[in-house]
Amino acid sequence: MRHIIFGGDGFVGRHLAPKLIADGEEVVVADIAKSDLAHYRQAQHIKTDVTDPASVSAVGIKPDDMVYNLSAKMLSPIQVRAKRHEFFYPVNYHGTAHIIQAMDKAGAPNLVHFTTDMIYGHTVTYPMTEDHPVSPLGEYGMSKWETEQLAAEWRERGMRIALFRPRLIIGPGRLGILEKLFKLIDWNLPVPMIGSGKNPYQFISVFDCAEAARLGWKAGVPNEAYNLGSINPPPVRKLLGDLVKHAGSKSILVPTPGWAVKRTLDLLDWMNMPIMDPEQYLIADEECVLDVSKGKRDLSWVPQYRDEDMLIAAYTEYRAKKEGRSVSTSHVPAE
């Protein structure tokens, strides 16, 4: 079978492609970028701009192709309020629409599509299952939620679309907002927490995301949505405390009144000087933990990586990059 990965040169795609190749599958990466990745010796690359319908059509989707949509604009780099819609929607929503329309024209029914847990907004029930109320807090989450609504319409027309909603994806090659945290720790500066730090913080490994996408195909592309997150995430205070200890830093963790910090960040956002996106800080002190048991039941998917190990691996990569050293691009699986 041929597997077409839109956005396949990106974060999750560069780990999914080798998995599929190892399964003996034919892989086509459809992406505007092409990195110096080893799997291109066996995978085809087609330069593709998902914001352009003609570019998507030129990929040449066939009826029996398995399609993955991993193309997305993320919350990093931070955008000012006025630019968020034009930043997220062309790729996240319209790009998805172009891919689905090209699939429909080709008679290709099977799609694995990544959205985000940010569609949920504030925590209403805990832990958050896939039927948690949906109320995005910003343009990023809304752009992804509208692609889920699009998927629902196309399912009614006969498509099979498996949706994955990951927490913050962490792994080699992407630091994002974590870089600010790592700099504070490197400089032995206080590390402020939004709230007391007693609430858990959940990541998901890029390796676990790639495996979920592969298992979505293996399971026959269920018309379902699946949360992707780690198991038993620790409290923020323990997560950060372990990192400070690992780094040999003198940084101290500083709890703050969550409401006051959020209003300050709101003010900075209103002044077009954002240092975090509202979709990040508005839920930072909430019990935002995804229930991932549905993925285990339906797909036999079980996350293998622990939050503590993922964060330390990211810090190790950050230090190696600063010092001009190479570092292993694998994490330590959960015990």
C-alpha positions in Angstrom: 0.0 0.0 0.0 1.1 3.6 -0.7 1.1 6.0 2.3 1.0 9.7 1.6 2.0 11.9 4.5 1.1 15.6 4.2 3.4 17.5 6.4 5.5 14.4 6.6 8.8 16.4 6.8 7.6 17.9 10.1 7.8 16.8 13.7 5.6 13.6 13.8 6.0 12.8 10.1 9.8 12.3 10.3 9.1 9.5 12.8 6.0 8.0 11.1 7.7 7.6 7.7 10.5 5.3 8.9 8.0 3.2 10.8 5.9 2.6 7.7 9.1 1.9 5.6 10.1 -0.6 8.3 6.7 -2.3 7.7 7.6 -2.7 4.1 5.2 0.1 2.9 5.7 2.6 0.1 5.9 6.1 1.5 5.4 9.5 -0.1 6.1 12.7 1.9 4.1 15.6 0.6 5.6 18.7 2.2 6.8 22.2 1.3 10.1 21.4 3.1 12.6 18.7 2.6 15.1 18.0 5.3 18.3 15.9 5.2 16.5 12.8 6.5 17.9 9.2 6.1 14.5 7.8 5.1 14.4 9.8 1.9 16.7 7.1 0.5 13.5 4.9 0.4 10.7 7.5 0.5 9.6 9.8 -2.3 9.3 13.5 -1.6 6.8 15.7 -3.5 7.0 19.4 -2.8 3.5 20.4 -1.7 1.9 23.6 -0.3 -1.3 22.5 1.4 -2.7 26.1 1.2 -2.8 25.7 -2.6 -5.4 23.2 -4.0 -3.5 22.8 -7.2 -0.4 21.8 -5.3 -2.3 19.2 -3.3 -4.0 17.8 -6.4 -0.6 17.5 -8.1 0.5 14.9 -5.5 -1.6 12.4 -7.4 -3.6 10.6 -4.8 -4.9 7.2 -5.8 -8.0 5.3 -4.6 -6.0 2.8 -2.5 -3.7 5.3 -0.9 -3.6 5.7 2.9 -3.4 9.4 3.7 -2.1 11.2 6.8 -2.5 14.9 7.5 0.2 16.1 9.8 0.6 19.6 8.3 -0.1 22.4 10.8 0.8 25.8 12.2 1.5 25.5 15.9 1.4 27.9 18.9 5.1 28.6 18.5 6.2 31.2 17.5 3.7 33.3 19.5 1.5 35.5 17.3 -0.1 38.8 18.2 -3.9 38.7 18.4 -4.6 40.4 15.1 -2.5 37.9 13.1 -3.6 34.7 14.7 -6.5 33.9 12.3 -4.4 34.5 9.2 -1.5 32.5 10.7 -3.4 29.4 11.7 -6.3 29.0 9.2 -4.6 28.7 5.8 -2.7 25.6 6.8 -4.8 24.1 9.7 -8.3 24.5 8.2 -8.0 25.3 4.5 -5.1 22.9 4.0 -7.2 20.1 5.6 -10.1 21.0 3.3 -7.8 20.8 0.2 -6.5 17.4 1.2 -10.0 16.0 1.8 -11.3 17.4 -1.5 -8.4 15.9 -3.4 -9.0 12.6 -1.7 -12.7 12.7 -2.6 -11.9 13.5 -6.2 -9.5 10.5 -6.3 -11.9 8.2 -4.5 -9.5 7.7 -1.6 -11.5 7.2 1.6 -8.9 6.7 4.4 -7.4 9.6 6.4 -5.5 9.8 9.7 -5.7 13.5 10.8 -4.1 15.2 13.8 -5.9 17.9 15.6 -5.3 19.0 19.3 -6.5 18.7 22.8 -6.8 22.5 22.7 -10.3 22.0 21.2 -11.5 21.3 24.8 -10.7 24.6 26.4 -11.2 24.8 30.1 -11.4 21.6 32.1 -15.1 20.6 32.8 -14.7 16.9 33.6 -11.6 15.1 34.9 -9.9 13.2 33.4 -10.8 14.5 29.9 -12.3 11.8 27.7 -13.0 12.2 24.0 -16.6 13.3 24.7 -15.5 16.2 26.9 -17.3 19.5 26.0 -15.6 21.4 23.2 -14.9 25.2 23.7 -11.6 26.4 22.1 -10.0 29.4 23.8 -8.3 30.8 20.6 -7.7 30.6 16.9 -5.4 27.6 17.0 -7.9 25.4 18.9 -10.8 26.7 16.8 -9.0 26.1 13.5 -8.4 22.5 14.6 -12.0 22.0 15.9 -13.4 23.2 12.6 -11.4 20.5 10.8 -13.0 18.0 13.1 -16.4 19.3 12.0 -15.3 19.0 8.4 -14.3 15.4 9.1 -17.7 14.7 10.5 -19.4 16.0 7.3 -17.1 13.8 5.0 -17.6 10.7 7.2 -21.3 11.0 6.3 -20.3 10.8 2.7 -18.4 7.6 3.2 -14.9 8.6 4.2 -13.1 6.9 7.1 -11.3 9.6 9.2 -9.4 8.8 12.4 -8.8 11.9 14.5 -6.0 12.2 17.1 -5.9 14.9 19.8 -2.4 15.2 21.3 -1.3 17.1 24.3 1.9 19.2 24.0 4.1 17.0 21.7 7.7 16.8 22.9 10.7 15.2 21.3 13.9 15.8 19.4 14.0 18.9 17.2 11.2 20.9 18.8 11.7 23.0 21.9 9.1 25.7 21.4 8.0 27.4 24.7 10.3 25.0 26.7 13.3 27.0 25.5 12.3 29.9 27.8 12.0 27.6 30.7 15.4 26.0 30.0 17.1 29.5 29.8 15.7 30.4 33.3 17.1 27.2 34.7 20.5 27.7 32.9 20.8 31.2 34.4 19.8 30.0 37.9 16.8 32.3 37.9 13.5 31.8 39.7 11.0 29.7 37.7 7.5 31.1 38.2 4.6 28.6 38.1 1.1 29.7 37.2 -0.7 28.6 40.4 0.7 26.3 43.1 2.2 23.7 40.8 0.2 21.0 42.4 -1.8 20.2 39.2 -0.3 17.7 36.8 1.2 18.6 33.5 0.9 16.1 30.6 3.1 15.8 27.5 3.0 13.2 24.7 6.1 11.9 23.0 6.5 12.4 19.3 7.4 8.7 19.1 4.1 7.7 20.7 2.3 10.0 18.3 3.9 8.4 15.3 3.0 4.9 16.6 -0.6 6.1 17.2 -0.9 7.2 13.5 0.5 3.8 12.4 -1.9 1.9 14.6 -4.8 4.0 13.3 -4.0 2.7 9.8 -3.5 -0.9 11.1 -6.9 -0.8 12.9 -8.7 0.1 9.6 -9.0 3.8 10.2 -11.8 3.9 12.8 -14.3 6.8 12.5 -13.3 7.9 16.0 -11.4 10.5 17.9 -8.5 9.6 20.2 -6.7 11.5 23.0 -2.9 11.2 23.0 -1.1 11.9 26.2 1.2 10.3 28.7 0.2 8.0 31.6 0.3 9.2 35.2 1.6 12.7 34.6 3.3 14.2 37.7 2.5 17.5 39.3 4.1 20.6 37.8 6.2 21.2 40.9 7.7 17.7 40.8 8.2 17.8 37.0 10.1 21.1 37.2 11.9 20.2 40.4 13.3 17.1 39.0 14.6 19.0 35.9 16.2 21.7 38.1 18.0 19.0 40.1 19.1 17.2 36.9 20.5 20.4 35.5 22.4 21.2 38.7 20.7 24.6 38.7 20.1 26.9 41.7 16.7 28.0 40.3 13.9 27.9 42.8 10.2 27.3 41.9 7.9 30.2 42.7 4.2 29.5 43.1 2.1 32.5 42.1 -1.6 33.5 42.3 -2.9 32.0 39.1 -5.6 34.6 38.6 -3.2 37.5 38.9 -0.6 36.0 36.5 -3.4 35.3 33.9 -4.7 38.8 34.1 -1.2 40.2 33.7 -0.7 37.9 30.6 -4.1 39.0 29.3 -2.9 42.7 29.6 0.3 41.9 27.7 -1.7 40.1 25.1 -4.1 43.1 24.7 -1.0 45.4 24.3 0.3 43.1 21.5 3.2 42.0 23.6 2.3 38.4 24.2 4.8 36.1 26.0 2.5 33.1 26.0 -0.6 32.3 23.9 -3.9 32.6 25.9 -4.6 29.0 24.9 -1.5 28.0 26.9 -1.8 30.2 30.1 -5.5 30.2 30.6 -5.5 26.4 31.4 -2.0 26.3 33.0 -3.2 25.7 36.6 -6.1 23.4 35.7 -6.3 19.7 35.9 -5.9 19.2 32.2 -5.2 15.5 31.9 -6.4 13.5 28.9 -7.8 10.0 29.4 -6.1 7.8 26.8 -7.8 4.5 27.5 -9.9 4.6 24.4 -6.7 4.4 22.2 -5.7 1.3 24.2 -9.1 -0.4 23.8 -9.5 0.3 20.1 -5.9 0.5 18.7 -3.8 -1.4 21.3 -1.9 1.9 21.7 -0.2 2.5 25.0 2.2 5.5 25.5 5.7 4.4 26.2 7.4 7.6 27.4 7.2 9.4 30.8 6.8 13.1 31.2 9.9 13.4 33.4 12.1 11.6 30.9 10.8 13.6 28.0 11.5 16.9 29.7 15.0 15.9 30.7 15.7 14.6 27.2 14.5 17.9 25.7 16.8 19.8 28.2 19.7 17.6 27.2 19.1 18.4 23.6 18.9 22.1 24.3 22.2 22.0 26.2 23.9 19.9 23.4 22.7 22.4 20.8 24.1 25.3 22.8 27.4 23.6 23.2 27.6 22.4 19.6 27.4 18.7 20.5 25.3 16.0 18.9 22.8 14.1 21.1 20.9 10.9 20.7 17.4 11.4 19.3 15.7 8.8 21.3 13.9 9.0 24.6 13.9 6.5 27.5 10.6 4.5 27.5 8.4 4.5 30.6 9.3 1.8 33.1 
